[in-house]
């Protein structure tokens, strides 16, 4: 942290994301990823998106499909390996 308890001077890669439980239903999952992209201050990689969620089971396997769905709906844009809200 910075000298005044401020994280703003740390590189984004060093900041730990707030992990939220992975939602149980597909609509909640799509909404969670859309909200995360919408609140991000910069485009995120798929790995960075995954780092914001925790859960048991193979939930990460569904993430590419959710991203593709958001892109198809115009709610996300791919910029190389990074994604941003659309």
N, C-alpha and C positions, 0 to 999 in steps of 0.2 A: 504494500500500500504506500501511497505517498505520505509525506511527513505529516499531513493534517488528517490522515485517515481516509483520504480520497483515492479511489481506484482509477481516476481519469487519466493518470499518467502511465499506467501499465499498458503494454501492448494487449490487444484484444485476445491474442492466443493464450495469454497467461491468466486471464480472468476466467474463473470457474462459472459455467452456466448454472442457473437455477434449475435443478432437475424436478420435473413434475411427473407424477404417475402417468403411464401410458393409458389413455382412455380405453374403455372396454368395447365400445361400438364403433363401427366404421364412420358414421356421420360425426361422432365426437372426435375421432382421430383426424379426419379431414379438417374439421374446424380448428383443432389444436395446432396443426401444422400451418394453416392459413394465418392464424393469429400470431404465431411465432414469427413467420415471415413478415407480417405486417408491422410488428413491433421492433424488428431488427434494425439496427442503425447502419448496417452494411449487408451486402449479399452474403449468404451462408452456404457452406458446402453441405452435402448430405450427411457427412460425419458430424458436422457441427449441429445440424438439426437433431440428429440422433442423441447427441450428448445432452440435450435438454430434457430428455424423457428417460424414465426408468420403468422397468417392468420385467416380468418373467415370461419365458416362452419366446417364440420366434417373431416377435412384433417388428423387429427391424427389417425382416424380409418384406413386409408390406409397405415400408416407407417409399421405395421407388414408385410403386403403383399409386400411392397417394400423391406424390409429387407430380407424376404424369397427369393425374386427374385434375389437379389444381392448374397445371399448365393448359390443359385442354379447355378448362372453364375460364381461362383468362385471369385467374387469381394469382398466378405465379409466372415468372419468366426465368429462363435459364440463360446465364451469361457465362459460357464456358462450363466450368465445374461448379459454379456458384449459382445460387437461386435467390431471387428477390420477389417481393410482393408485386402483383400485377394489377 
